[in-house]
């Protein structure tokens, strides 16, 4: 009877060790799957964040271009107007500058 009890205890210990091994292996598998899931979620969120950032940047650039367009057009027109000043006006401006310079230094 004592031998039978000892054998049952040994069998129970072996069974308990198997249960612990199985539970440990299952826990490792659960942890591995959880880490993979978390990594996939992280990469997905990162990709969505990058897409959103690109969208925001593109929208800001588009808005900036719309706001800058009339300013650039006005600057282009003014630049064109300056380049197209008639010879008569250029000569008049040169004459005015020369008179002022000579007038300042001519009195000394």
Secondary structure as UniProt FT lines:
FT   HELIX           2..83
FT   HELIX           87..106
//
